[in-house]
Amino acid sequence: MTAILLQSELVIAVATCLFLAFLFKIGACASPLWGSIADTMPRRGLIVAGAVTWGIVTLLLACCTQFWQFILLRMLNGAALAVIGPLSQSIMTDVFPNPLDLGRVFGFVQLFGCLGAMVASIYATTISQKVILGFHGWR
C-alpha cells in the first residue's frame, strides 16, 4: 500500500521506488567519512549534528512534491544517518574499555537495533495507510 501511495503521489514506477531505497544506501556509504572526521573532532557534537540533520532531512522528505527532490533528500538522509554507526561504536569502546566485554556489548547493540527496526517496520506499515495532519502516513 505504501508503494502505491508513493507511486501515485510522485508519479513513479515500482522499480523507481526500489531505486529510492538504493539511494538511501548510497548515502549510507558516508560511514567511513564520518569515522575519519570523528578521529579529528569531538564525537558527541558530530553524532548530535548527524542525528539532527537526519531528523530535519526526514521532515523535508515529507514535503517533497518533485521526484528530483526525493532523490536528493533520500541520499542526504542516508549520509546523515551514516554518522550513527561508526560514532556509536567508537563511543562504546570508550564506555567499555575491556576488550573482553566488547563482543557482548556490540551483540546487544545489534540486537536492539534489529528489534527497533522490526517494531518500526510494523508501526510504519500501519501508519503509512493513514492521513495525519493532511499528510499521507508514508511521508
TIMI-2910 file (N, C-alpha, C, CB; in pm, 1 decimal, decimal comma, always signed):
<rs>
+----------+----------+----------+----------+----------+----------+----------+----------+----------+----------+----------+----------+------+
!      n_x !      n_y !      n_z !     ca_x !     ca_y !     ca_z !      c_x !      c_y !      c_z !     cb_x !     cb_y !     cb_z ! resn !
+----------+----------+----------+----------+----------+----------+----------+----------+----------+----------+----------+----------+------+
!    +82,0 !   -120,1 !     +0,0 !     +0,0 !     +0,0 !     +0,0 !    +86,3 !   +126,3 !     +0,0 !    -93,2 !     -0,1 !   +120,7 !  Met !
!   +193,4 !   +126,4 !    +79,4 !   +280,7 !   +242,6 !    +85,6 !   +340,8 !   +272,1 !    -51,2 !   +391,4 !   +220,9 !   +188,9 !  Thr !
!   +387,1 !   +167,7 !   -118,8 !   +446,0 !   +186,8 !   -251,7 !   +343,7 !   +242,4 !   -349,6 !   +502,6 !    +54,7 !   -304,6 !  Ala !
!   +218,9 !   +201,2 !   -337,1 !   +113,3 !   +251,0 !   -425,8 !    +90,3 !   +399,8 !   -402,9 !    -17,7 !   +172,8 !   -403,7 !  Ile !
!    +87,1 !   +442,1 !   -276,0 !    +71,5 !   +584,6 !   -245,4 !   +190,2 !   +663,9 !   -296,7 !    +55,0 !   +606,2 !    -94,5 !  Leu !
!   +309,0 !   +611,4 !   -276,1 !   +429,9 !   +678,0 !   -322,8 !   +428,1 !   +690,5 !   -474,8 !   +555,1 !   +601,4 !   -276,7 !  Leu !
!   +390,4 !   +583,4 !   -541,6 !   +381,4 !   +584,5 !   -687,7 !   +283,2 !   +689,5 !   -736,7 !   +340,3 !   +447,2 !   -739,4 !  Gln !
!   +166,4 !   +694,1 !   -675,5 !    +63,2 !   +785,3 !   -724,6 !    +96,3 !   +931,1 !   -695,1 !    -70,6 !   +750,0 !   -663,2 !  Ser !
!   +154,3 !   +958,6 !   -578,9 !   +183,0 !  +1098,7 !   -544,8 !   +302,2 !  +1155,0 !   -620,7 !   +207,9 !  +1111,5 !   -396,5 !  Glu !
!   +403,4 !  +1072,3 !   -644,0 !   +521,6 !  +1119,7 !   -714,9 !   +523,0 !  +1078,2 !   -861,7 !   +645,7 !  +1068,6 !   -646,8 !  Leu !
!   +420,2 !  +1004,4 !   -903,1 !   +404,6 !   +956,5 !  -1040,5 !   +531,5 !   +882,5 !  -1084,9 !   +373,9 !  +1075,0 !  -1136,6 !  Val !
!   +559,6 !   +772,7 !  -1015,4 !   +678,1 !   +691,9 !  -1045,2 !   +639,9 !   +544,5 !  -1051,4 !   +788,7 !   +714,8 !   -939,1 !  Ile !
!   +727,7 !   +463,2 !  -1107,7 !   +704,7 !   +319,0 !  -1120,8 !   +754,2 !   +244,9 !   -996,8 !   +774,6 !   +264,3 !  -1246,9 !  Ala !
!   +715,3 !   +119,3 !   -983,9 !   +757,7 !    +36,5 !   -870,7 !   +909,8 !    +25,3 !   -866,6 !   +694,1 !   -103,8 !   -879,3 !  Val !
!   +971,1 !     +4,6 !   -982,0 !  +1117,8 !     -6,6 !   -987,5 !  +1183,8 !   +120,3 !   -936,0 !  +1164,8 !    -35,4 !  -1131,3 !  Ala !
!  +1121,3 !   +232,8 !   -958,5 !  +1175,9 !   +359,9 !   -911,1 !  +1167,0 !   +368,4 !   -759,3 !  +1101,6 !   +478,2 !   -975,6 !  Thr !
!  +1063,8 !   +310,5 !   -700,6 !  +1053,5 !   +304,3 !   -554,1 !  +1171,3 !   +227,0 !   -496,3 !   +920,0 !   +238,6 !   -510,9 !  Cys !
!  +1207,5 !   +118,3 !   -561,9 !  +1323,0 !    +39,6 !   -517,9 !  +1451,4 !   +119,4 !   -533,7 !  +1332,4 !    -91,8 !   -597,0 !  Leu !
!  +1458,8 !   +199,3 !   -639,3 !  +1574,3 !   +284,7 !   -661,8 !  +1592,1 !   +383,5 !   -546,2 !  +1559,7 !   +359,8 !   -794,8 !  Phe !
!  +1481,1 !   +434,0 !   -492,6 !  +1488,5 !   +526,5 !   -379,7 !  +1548,8 !   +459,0 !   -256,2 !  +1349,2 !   +581,1 !   -346,9 !  Leu !
!  +1514,5 !   +333,9 !   -233,4 !  +1574,1 !   +259,4 !   -122,6 !  +1723,9 !   +241,8 !   -145,2 !  +1505,7 !   +122,1 !   -106,4 !  Ala !
!  +1761,0 !   +217,5 !   -270,2 !  +1901,9 !   +203,8 !   -306,1 !  +1977,1 !   +334,7 !   -281,1 !  +1915,8 !   +161,4 !   -453,4 !  Phe !
!  +1915,7 !   +447,5 !   -314,1 !  +1980,1 !   +577,7 !   -293,8 !  +2011,3 !   +601,9 !   -147,6 !  +1891,8 !   +689,8 !   -346,8 !  Leu !
!  +1923,4 !   +556,3 !    -58,4 !  +1947,1 !   +570,1 !    +84,7 !  +2076,4 !   +497,5 !   +122,6 !  +1827,0 !   +514,6 !   +166,0 !  Phe !
!  +2095,1 !   +377,7 !    +67,4 !  +2215,9 !   +300,1 !    +96,9 !  +2339,7 !   +364,3 !    +35,9 !  +2201,1 !   +157,0 !    +45,4 !  Lys !
!  +2325,0 !   +428,4 !    -79,3 !  +2437,6 !   +501,5 !   -139,1 !  +2482,5 !   +610,9 !    -42,9 !  +2398,2 !   +562,8 !   -277,9 !  Ile !
!  +2386,6 !   +685,7 !    +11,0 !  +2419,5 !   +789,2 !   +107,7 !  +2484,2 !   +732,6 !   +232,1 !  +2296,2 !   +866,0 !   +145,2 !  Gly !
!  +2442,5 !   +612,6 !   +270,2 !  +2497,2 !   +548,8 !   +390,7 !  +2643,6 !   +510,0 !   +372,9 !  +2415,3 !   +425,1 !   +426,7 !  Ala !
!  +2691,4 !   +510,3 !   +249,6 !  +2833,2 !   +481,4 !   +225,1 !  +2923,5 !   +591,5 !   +280,9 !  +2858,6 !   +464,5 !    +74,9 !  Cys !
!  +2865,0 !   +694,6 !   +337,3 !  +2941,7 !   +802,1 !   +400,0 !  +2996,5 !   +761,6 !   +536,7 !  +2855,0 !   +926,2 !   +414,3 !  Ala !
!  +2965,0 !   +642,7 !   +584,1 !  +3011,6 !   +598,2 !   +716,4 !  +3162,5 !   +610,4 !   +734,6 !  +2970,7 !   +455,0 !   +739,4 !  Ser !
!  +3244,2 !   +566,5 !   +638,4 !  +3389,4 !   +582,3 !   +657,7 !  +3431,5 !   +729,0 !   +668,8 !  +3464,5 !   +516,6 !   +542,5 !  Pro !
!  +3364,0 !   +815,4 !   +596,2 !  +3394,8 !   +958,2 !   +604,9 !  +3365,3 !  +1010,3 !   +744,9 !  +3314,4 !  +1037,6 !   +500,5 !  Leu !
!  +3246,5 !   +974,5 !   +798,2 !  +3212,5 !  +1016,5 !   +934,4 !  +3313,3 !   +961,5 !  +1034,8 !  +3070,3 !   +970,3 !   +971,3 !  Trp !
!  +3354,0 !   +836,3 !  +1016,6 !  +3452,4 !   +775,8 !  +1106,7 !  +3584,6 !   +851,5 !  +1104,3 !  +3475,8 !   +629,6 !  +1069,1 !  Gly !
!  +3628,6 !   +890,8 !   +985,0 !  +3753,5 !   +967,2 !   +972,4 !  +3741,0 !  +1103,9 !  +1036,7 !  +3792,4 !   +982,6 !   +825,3 !  Ser !
!  +3627,8 !  +1169,2 !  +1016,3 !  +3606,2 !  +1300,7 !  +1077,5 !  +3604,3 !  +1287,8 !  +1229,4 !  +3474,0 !  +1364,0 !  +1027,0 !  Ile !
!  +3547,8 !  +1178,7 !  +1279,1 !  +3539,2 !  +1157,3 !  +1424,3 !  +3676,5 !  +1142,6 !  +1487,7 !  +3455,5 !  +1033,8 !  +1454,7 !  Ala !
!  +3775,0 !  +1102,0 !  +1408,7 !  +3910,8 !  +1090,7 !  +1462,2 !  +3973,5 !  +1226,5 !  +1488,3 !  +3998,2 !  +1012,0 !  +1366,7 !  Asp !
!  +3918,3 !  +1332,9 !  +1430,3 !  +3978,5 !  +1465,9 !  +1443,6 !  +3890,2 !  +1565,3 !  +1517,6 !  +4010,9 !  +1520,4 !  +1308,0 !  Thr !
!  +3764,7 !  +1528,5 !  +1543,8 !  +3671,0 !  +1621,5 !  +1608,1 !  +3599,5 !  +1551,5 !  +1722,9 !  +3568,1 !  +1676,3 !  +1505,6 !  Met !
!  +3538,0 !  +1629,2 !  +1812,5 !  +3462,1 !  +1567,9 !  +1923,1 !  +3343,6 !  +1485,8 !  +1870,0 !  +3411,2 !  +1677,5 !  +2020,6 !  Pro !
!  +3336,4 !  +1361,2 !  +1914,8 !  +3233,4 !  +1270,6 !  +1863,9 !  +3093,5 !  +1309,3 !  +1908,5 !  +3262,6 !  +1129,9 !  +1908,1 !  Arg !
!  +3079,5 !  +1359,3 !  +2029,4 !  +2945,8 !  +1394,5 !  +2078,5 !  +2880,4 !  +1497,9 !  +1988,5 !  +2953,4 !  +1447,5 !  +2222,2 !  Arg !
!  +2952,6 !  +1601,6 !  +1953,3 !  +2898,7 !  +1705,3 !  +1865,4 !  +2865,8 !  +1651,5 !  +1726,7 !  +2997,4 !  +1819,9 !  +1853,6 !  Gly !
!  +2950,0 !  +1562,5 !  +1675,8 !  +2925,2 !  +1504,9 !  +1543,5 !  +2801,0 !  +1415,9 !  +1542,6 !  +3046,7 !  +1424,7 !  +1497,7 !  Leu !
!  +2785,0 !  +1335,4 !  +1645,4 !  +2669,7 !  +1246,0 !  +1648,1 !  +2540,1 !  +1326,5 !  +1664,9 !  +2684,3 !  +1142,6 !  +1762,1 !  Ile !
!  +2546,1 !  +1433,8 !  +1742,5 !  +2429,2 !  +1521,6 !  +1757,4 !  +2399,0 !  +1591,0 !  +1624,5 !  +2453,1 !  +1627,1 !  +1869,7 !  Val !
!  +2502,5 !  +1642,5 !  +1559,1 !  +2482,2 !  +1709,8 !  +1430,3 !  +2425,8 !  +1612,8 !  +1326,1 !  +2614,7 !  +1770,5 !  +1379,9 !  Ala !
!  +2477,6 !  +1491,8 !  +1323,2 !  +2427,0 !  +1392,1 !  +1228,5 !  +2282,8 !  +1354,9 !  +1255,9 !  +2512,6 !  +1267,9 !  +1232,7 !  Gly !
!  +2249,6 !  +1335,4 !  +1383,3 !  +2112,8 !  +1297,0 !  +1419,1 !  +2013,8 !  +1410,7 !  +1391,6 !  +2106,2 !  +1256,2 !  +1567,2 !  Ala !
!  +2053,4 !  +1533,2 !  +1422,8 !  +1966,0 !  +1648,1 !  +1397,0 !  +1947,4 !  +1667,2 !  +1246,0 !  +2024,7 !  +1777,2 !  +1461,2 !  Val !
!  +2055,7 !  +1655,4 !  +1170,3 !  +2045,7 !  +1666,6 !  +1024,2 !  +1956,0 !  +1557,3 !   +968,6 !  +2185,3 !  +1659,1 !   +959,0 !  Thr !
!  +1972,2 !  +1435,8 !  +1017,7 !  +1889,2 !  +1323,3 !   +976,0 !  +1741,4 !  +1353,9 !  +1001,1 !  +1930,9 !  +1194,7 !  +1050,4 !  Trp !
!  +1709,4 !  +1407,2 !  +1119,3 !  +1571,1 !  +1441,7 !  +1152,4 !  +1515,1 !  +1550,9 !  +1063,0 !  +1561,7 !  +1485,0 !  +1296,3 !  Gly !
!  +1593,0 !  +1653,8 !  +1038,8 !  +1547,9 !  +1764,8 !   +954,2 !  +1524,7 !  +1716,7 !   +811,3 !  +1650,8 !  +1879,8 !   +955,7 !  Ile !
!  +1617,2 !  +1638,4 !   +758,8 !  +1602,7 !  +1587,5 !   +622,6 !  +1480,6 !  +1495,4 !   +613,3 !  +1730,8 !  +1512,2 !   +578,7 !  Val !
!  +1456,6 !  +1416,7 !   +717,5 !  +1339,2 !  +1329,6 !   +718,5 !  +1211,3 !  +1413,1 !   +712,2 !  +1339,1 !  +1240,0 !   +844,4 !  Thr !
!  +1206,5 !  +1523,5 !   +785,1 !  +1090,1 !  +1612,8 !   +777,9 !  +1076,8 !  +1675,4 !   +639,4 !  +1100,6 !  +1723,1 !   +884,4 !  Leu !
!  +1187,6 !  +1713,0 !   +580,3 !  +1183,6 !  +1770,7 !   +445,8 !  +1134,1 !  +1669,1 !   +342,6 !  +1322,4 !  +1821,9 !   +406,2 !  Leu !
!  +1166,2 !  +1541,2 !   +363,4 !  +1117,7 !  +1436,8 !   +272,9 !   +965,2 !  +1433,8 !   +269,5 !  +1172,2 !  +1299,6 !   +315,2 !  Leu !
!   +902,7 !  +1466,1 !   +381,8 !   +756,3 !  +1465,5 !   +386,8 !   +695,9 !  +1575,9 !   +300,1 !   +708,8 !  +1481,2 !   +530,8 !  Ala !
!   +775,4 !  +1675,9 !   +268,2 !   +724,7 !  +1789,8 !   +191,6 !   +757,9 !  +1782,0 !    +42,9 !   +780,0 !  +1917,5 !   +248,2 !  Cys !
!   +824,3 !  +1676,9 !     -0,3 !   +864,6 !  +1664,4 !   -141,4 !   +743,5 !  +1658,2 !   -233,2 !   +951,4 !  +1539,6 !   -161,7 !  Cys !
!   +752,4 !  +1732,6 !   -341,0 !   +648,5 !  +1726,9 !   -443,1 !   +705,4 !  +1682,8 !   -576,8 !   +580,5 !  +1862,3 !   -457,4 !  Thr !
!   +835,7 !  +1690,0 !   -590,8 !   +903,1 !  +1652,8 !   -715,0 !   +995,6 !  +1534,5 !   -689,6 !   +982,5 !  +1772,6 !   -773,0 !  Gln !
!  +1009,7 !  +1449,2 !   -788,9 !  +1091,7 !  +1329,7 !   -774,1 !  +1238,6 !  +1363,5 !   -750,6 !  +1078,0 !  +1242,2 !   -896,9 !  Phe !
!  +1291,7 !  +1466,7 !   -817,6 !  +1431,7 !  +1503,2 !   -800,6 !  +1460,8 !  +1546,0 !   -657,3 !  +1469,3 !  +1614,7 !   -897,1 !  Trp !
!  +1361,7 !  +1609,7 !   -591,2 !  +1378,5 !  +1647,7 !   -450,6 !  +1391,5 !  +1522,2 !   -363,8 !  +1259,1 !  +1735,2 !   -402,5 !  Gln !
!  +1308,7 !  +1425,4 !   -394,8 !  +1310,4 !  +1299,4 !   -321,2 !  +1445,7 !  +1230,0 !   -336,9 !  +1196,9 !  +1207,2 !   -369,5 !  Phe !
!  +1499,8 !  +1229,6 !   -457,8 !  +1629,8 !  +1166,3 !   -482,8 !  +1738,1 !  +1233,2 !   -399,6 !  +1665,9 !  +1172,9 !   -632,7 !  Ile !
!  +1746,6 !  +1364,1 !   -408,2 !  +1849,9 !  +1438,3 !   -337,2 !  +1838,2 !  +1419,9 !   -185,9 !  +1841,8 !  +1586,2 !   -372,7 !  Leu !
!  +1717,9 !  +1436,5 !   -133,2 !  +1698,6 !  +1425,8 !    +11,5 !  +1716,9 !  +1282,7 !    +62,1 !  +1560,3 !  +1476,0 !    +49,0 !  Leu !
!  +1682,6 !  +1185,8 !    -19,9 !  +1698,2 !  +1046,2 !    +21,2 !  +1846,2 !  +1011,2 !    +38,9 !  +1633,1 !   +952,0 !    -82,1 !  Arg !
!  +1930,5 !  +1061,4 !    -52,0 !  +2074,5 !  +1038,1 !    -38,3 !  +2131,0 !  +1113,2 !    +81,8 !  +2148,0 !  +1080,6 !   -166,1 !  Met !
!  +2086,6 !  +1236,3 !   +101,1 !  +2131,6 !  +1314,7 !   +215,7 !  +2087,0 !  +1250,3 !   +346,5 !  +2078,5 !  +1458,3 !   +206,5 !  Leu !
!  +1966,7 !  +1192,8 !   +346,2 !  +1914,8 !  +1123,7 !   +462,8 !  +2005,7 !  +1006,5 !   +500,4 !  +1771,6 !  +1074,6 !   +436,6 !  Asn !
!  +2045,5 !   +928,3 !   +401,2 !  +2135,7 !   +816,0 !   +426,0 !  +2271,6 !   +862,0 !   +475,8 !  +2152,7 !   +733,9 !   +300,2 !  Gly !
!  +2322,4 !   +970,8 !   +418,7 !  +2452,9 !  +1022,7 !   +460,9 !  +2448,3 !  +1074,4 !   +604,2 !  +2498,9 !  +1134,3 !   +366,7 !  Ala !
!  +2339,0 !  +1138,8 !   +641,7 !  +2326,6 !  +1189,2 !   +779,2 !  +2312,0 !  +1074,0 !   +878,2 !  +2206,0 !  +1284,8 !   +791,2 !  Ala !
!  +2235,9 !   +973,4 !   +842,1 !  +2218,1 !   +858,2 !   +930,2 !  +2347,0 !   +777,7 !   +943,5 !  +2106,0 !   +768,8 !   +878,1 !  Leu !
!  +2433,0 !   +785,0 !   +843,3 !  +2557,9 !   +708,8 !   +844,7 !  +2649,2 !   +747,3 !   +960,4 !  +2631,2 !   +728,0 !   +714,5 !  Ala !
!  +2624,7 !   +859,8 !  +1023,7 !  +2706,7 !   +902,4 !  +1137,3 !  +2685,7 !   +811,3 !  +1258,3 !  +2674,2 !  +1047,4 !  +1174,8 !  Val !
!  +2568,2 !   +755,3 !  +1271,9 !  +2532,6 !   +680,8 !  +1393,1 !  +2621,2 !   +557,7 !  +1412,6 !  +2385,9 !   +638,4 !  +1387,4 !  Ile !
!  +2639,4 !   +477,3 !  +1309,2 !  +2714,2 !   +352,5 !  +1322,2 !  +2856,3 !   +368,1 !  +1372,4 !  +2717,5 !   +284,3 !  +1192,5 !  Gly !
!  +2943,3 !   +434,4 !  +1296,0 !  +3083,4 !   +441,1 !  +1339,1 !  +3103,9 !   +519,0 !  +1468,6 !  +3166,4 !   +503,5 !  +1230,7 !  Pro !
!  +3026,3 !   +625,3 !  +1487,7 !  +3047,1 !   +702,5 !  +1609,1 !  +2994,5 !   +631,2 !  +1732,8 !  +2981,3 !   +837,2 !  +1596,1 !  Leu !
!  +2882,4 !   +563,1 !  +1720,6 !  +2831,7 !   +489,8 !  +1837,9 !  +2925,2 !   +374,9 !  +1872,8 !  +2688,7 !   +436,2 !  +1811,7 !  Ser !
!  +2983,0 !   +309,0 !  +1773,4 !  +3078,6 !   +202,5 !  +1801,5 !  +3203,1 !   +257,8 !  +1869,6 !  +3116,9 !   +129,6 !  +1672,6 !  Gln !
!  +3246,2 !   +372,1 !  +1824,0 !  +3362,4 !   +435,6 !  +1884,6 !  +3335,0 !   +472,4 !  +2030,4 !  +3402,3 !   +560,1 !  +1805,2 !  Ser !
!  +3217,3 !   +524,7 !  +2055,5 !  +3179,9 !   +561,3 !  +2192,7 !  +3169,6 !   +436,0 !  +2279,8 !  +3045,5 !   +639,1 !  +2194,0 !  Ile !
!  +3118,3 !   +326,7 !  +2224,2 !  +3107,4 !   +201,6 !  +2300,6 !  +3244,3 !   +153,0 !  +2348,0 !  +3040,2 !    +92,8 !  +2215,4 !  Met !
!  +3347,6 !   +169,7 !  +2263,7 !  +3481,2 !   +125,5 !  +2305,2 !  +3536,4 !   +211,8 !  +2417,7 !  +3577,2 !   +128,0 !  +2186,6 !  Thr !
!  +3490,7 !   +336,8 !  +2427,8 !  +3531,3 !   +421,6 !  +2540,2 !  +3457,0 !   +383,4 !  +2667,7 !  +3506,4 !   +569,3 !  +2507,4 !  Asp !
!  +3327,4 !   +355,7 !  +2653,3 !  +3244,1 !   +323,7 !  +2769,7 !  +3281,8 !   +186,9 !  +2826,7 !  +3094,3 !   +326,1 !  +2731,5 !  Val !
!  +3316,7 !    +92,1 !  +2738,0 !  +3354,9 !    -42,9 !  +2779,5 !  +3498,1 !    -70,3 !  +2733,1 !  +3256,1 !   -149,7 !  +2721,7 !  Phe !
!  +3598,3 !    -23,2 !  +2807,4 !  +3737,5 !    -34,2 !  +2762,5 !  +3793,0 !   -177,0 !  +2764,8 !  +3824,0 !    +53,2 !  +2848,0 !  Pro !
!  +3729,7 !   -268,1 !  +2840,4 !  +3777,5 !   -405,9 !  +2846,7 !  +3741,4 !   -477,9 !  +2716,1 !  +3716,7 !   -480,3 !  +2970,1 !  Asn !
!  +3841,4 !   -521,3 !  +2638,2 !  +3812,7 !   -586,7 !  +2510,7 !  +3727,3 !   -713,3 !  +2525,3 !  +3942,1 !   -621,3 !  +2441,7 !  Pro !
!  +3730,8 !   -774,7 !  +2642,0 !  +3651,8 !   -896,5 !  +2662,4 !  +3502,2 !   -867,5 !  +2671,1 !  +3697,6 !   -967,4 !  +2788,9 !  Leu !
!  +3464,8 !   -742,0 !  +2696,8 !  +3323,1 !   -704,0 !  +2704,9 !  +3264,9 !   -662,2 !  +2569,8 !  +3305,8 !   -590,6 !  +2804,1 !  Asp !
!  +3350,5 !   -628,8 !  +2474,2 !  +3302,9 !   -566,1 !  +2350,5 !  +3214,7 !   -656,7 !  +2265,4 !  +3419,9 !   -521,5 !  +2268,8 !  Leu !
!  +3244,3 !   -785,0 !  +2257,4 !  +3161,6 !   -875,5 !  +2178,2 !  +3018,5 !   -877,5 !  +2228,7 !  +3219,5 !  -1016,2 !  +2180,4 !  Gly !
!  +3003,3 !   -888,6 !  +2360,0 !  +2869,6 !   -889,5 !  +2421,0 !  +2801,0 !   -754,8 !  +2400,3 !  +2878,5 !   -922,4 !  +2572,1 !  Arg !
!  +2873,5 !   -648,0 !  +2422,7 !  +2815,8 !   -513,1 !  +2409,6 !  +2769,9 !   -488,0 !  +2266,1 !  +2918,8 !   -405,3 !  +2452,2 !  Val !
!  +2855,5 !   -517,5 !  +2167,3 !  +2817,3 !   -496,6 !  +2027,5 !  +2704,2 !   -589,6 !  +1987,2 !  +2937,3 !   -517,5 !  +1935,5 !  Phe !
!  +2702,4 !   -709,3 !  +2044,9 !  +2591,9 !   -801,4 !  +2018,9 !  +2459,2 !   -744,4 !  +2064,7 !  +2616,7 !   -934,1 !  +2087,4 !  Gly !
!  +2458,0 !   -685,1 !  +2184,8 !  +2333,8 !   -625,1 !  +2234,6 !  +2295,7 !   -500,2 !  +2154,6 !  +2348,0 !   -589,5 !  +2383,3 !  Phe !
!  +2393,5 !   -422,1 !  +2115,2 !  +2364,7 !   -304,6 !  +2032,6 !  +2299,3 !   -348,9 !  +1901,7 !  +2494,6 !   -223,5 !  +2004,2 !  Val !
!  +2353,8 !   -453,6 !  +1840,3 !  +2297,2 !   -505,7 !  +1715,4 !  +2157,5 !   -562,1 !  +1738,7 !  +2388,7 !   -614,3 !  +1655,6 !  Gln !
!  +2140,3 !   -637,0 !  +1848,8 !  +2010,0 !   -694,8 !  +1881,0 !  +1903,2 !   -586,6 !  +1893,6 !  +2018,4 !   -775,7 !  +2010,5 !  Leu !
!  +1932,6 !   -483,8 !  +1972,0 !  +1832,1 !   -380,2 !  +1993,3 !  +1810,3 !   -295,0 !  +1868,5 !  +1872,7 !   -291,7 !  +2109,6 !  Phe !
!  +1914,0 !   -280,2 !  +1786,6 !  +1894,8 !   -212,4 !  +1658,4 !  +1799,2 !   -290,0 !  +1568,1 !  +2029,2 !   -193,2 !  +1588,0 !  Gly !
!  +1817,1 !   -421,5 !  +1563,9 !  +1728,6 !   -506,3 !  +1481,8 !  +1586,8 !   -508,7 !  +1538,1 !  +1784,0 !   -650,1 !  +1473,7 !  Cys !
!  +1573,6 !   -519,6 !  +1670,0 !  +1439,8 !   -517,4 !  +1731,0 !  +1370,1 !   -384,6 !  +1703,8 !  +1449,0 !   -541,9 !  +1882,9 !  Leu !
!  +1444,4 !   -275,4 !  +1714,2 !  +1387,3 !   -144,1 !  +1685,1 !  +1342,2 !   -133,0 !  +1541,2 !  +1487,5 !    -35,3 !  +1715,7 !  Gly !
!  +1421,7 !   -187,4 !  +1448,7 !  +1385,0 !   -184,6 !  +1306,6 !  +1259,7 !   -267,4 !  +1281,9 !  +1500,8 !   -236,7 !  +1219,4 !  Ala !
!  +1246,9 !   -381,5 !  +1350,6 !  +1128,0 !   -465,5 !  +1332,6 !  +1003,0 !   -394,0 !  +1384,2 !  +1145,8 !   -600,8 !  +1405,3 !  Met !
!  +1011,9 !   -334,8 !  +1502,7 !   +896,8 !   -263,8 !  +1559,3 !   +862,5 !   -143,1 !  +1471,5 !   +926,3 !   -218,6 !  +1705,7 !  Val !
!   +963,7 !    -71,3 !  +1426,6 !   +940,0 !    +44,7 !  +1340,4 !   +875,1 !     +3,7 !  +1208,6 !  +1071,2 !   +118,5 !  +1313,1 !  Ala !
!   +915,2 !   -110,7 !  +1154,0 !   +854,9 !   -158,4 !  +1029,4 !   +707,0 !   -188,9 !  +1046,7 !   +927,6 !   -282,5 !   +979,7 !  Ser !
!   +674,1 !   -252,4 !  +1157,0 !   +533,2 !   -283,0 !  +1184,8 !   +453,7 !   -153,6 !  +1202,0 !   +520,1 !   -371,7 !  +1311,7 !  Ile !
!   +506,8 !    -62,3 !  +1279,4 !   +440,3 !    +64,8 !  +1303,9 !   +429,2 !   +146,3 !  +1174,3 !   +516,0 !   +144,8 !  +1411,2 !  Tyr !
!   +539,1 !   +151,2 !  +1096,9 !   +539,2 !   +230,0 !   +973,5 !   +440,3 !   +174,3 !   +871,4 !   +679,6 !   +233,8 !   +913,1 !  Ala !
!   +430,9 !    +42,1 !   +864,7 !   +336,0 !    -18,5 !   +771,0 !   +193,4 !    +18,6 !   +807,8 !   +352,0 !   -171,2 !   +768,8 !  Thr !
!   +164,7 !    +20,7 !   +936,3 !    +30,1 !    +56,0 !   +983,2 !     -0,1 !   +203,0 !   +957,8 !    +15,4 !    +24,7 !  +1132,6 !  Thr !
!    +92,5 !   +289,1 !   +993,4 !    +68,0 !   +433,2 !   +983,7 !    +75,5 !   +482,4 !   +838,8 !   +169,0 !   +509,5 !  +1069,8 !  Ile !
!   +143,4 !   +409,4 !   +750,9 !   +159,0 !   +455,0 !   +612,0 !    +26,8 !   +463,9 !   +538,1 !   +251,9 !   +362,3 !   +537,2 !  Ser !
!    -73,1 !   +396,6 !   +586,5 !   -202,4 !   +394,1 !   +518,7 !   -299,3 !   +499,8 !   +572,4 !   -264,5 !   +256,8 !   +532,2 !  Gln !
!   -255,2 !   +580,4 !   +665,9 !   -341,9 !   +681,1 !   +727,0 !   -302,8 !   +820,7 !   +679,3 !   -334,6 !   +673,0 !   +881,1 !  Lys !
!   -393,3 !   +914,8 !   +695,5 !   -365,8 !  +1055,3 !   +667,4 !   -358,5 !  +1126,8 !   +802,5 !   -476,5 !  +1119,3 !   +572,9 !  Val !
!   -244,5 !  +1191,6 !   +828,2 !   -220,1 !  +1257,4 !   +955,8 !   -186,3 !  +1403,5 !   +929,3 !   -105,6 !  +1186,8 !  +1034,6 !  Ile !
!   -265,0 !  +1493,8 !   +984,5 !   -245,3 !  +1637,6 !   +965,1 !   -236,1 !  +1675,2 !   +816,6 !   -118,9 !  +1682,9 !  +1037,7 !  Leu !
!   -311,9 !  +1604,8 !   +735,3 !   -314,1 !  +1634,7 !   +592,6 !   -207,4 !  +1565,0 !   +510,7 !   -300,8 !  +1779,2 !   +573,5 !  Gly !
!   -118,6 !  +1492,3 !   +576,5 !    -11,6 !  +1419,5 !   +506,5 !    -43,0 !  +1271,2 !   +507,0 !   +126,8 !  +1445,9 !   +572,3 !  Phe !
!    -11,7 !  +1205,1 !   +396,5 !    -21,8 !  +1060,4 !   +395,9 !    +84,4 !  +1005,1 !   +488,6 !     -6,7 !  +1003,1 !   +252,7 !  His !
!    +54,7 !   +898,2 !   +558,2 !   +145,2 !   +841,7 !   +656,9 !   +280,7 !   +801,4 !   +603,5 !    +82,6 !   +725,4 !   +718,6 !  Gly !
!   +289,6 !   +765,3 !   +475,3 !   +419,6 !   +726,3 !   +420,8 !   +516,8 !   +843,2 !   +422,0 !   +404,1 !   +672,6 !   +278,5 !  Trp !
!   +465,5 !   +962,7 !   +425,3 !   +552,8 !  +1079,8 !   +425,6 !   +610,3 !  +1099,7 !   +563,6 !   +477,1 !  +1205,8 !   +380,2 !  Arg !
+----------+----------+----------+----------+----------+----------+----------+----------+----------+----------+----------+----------+------+
</rs>
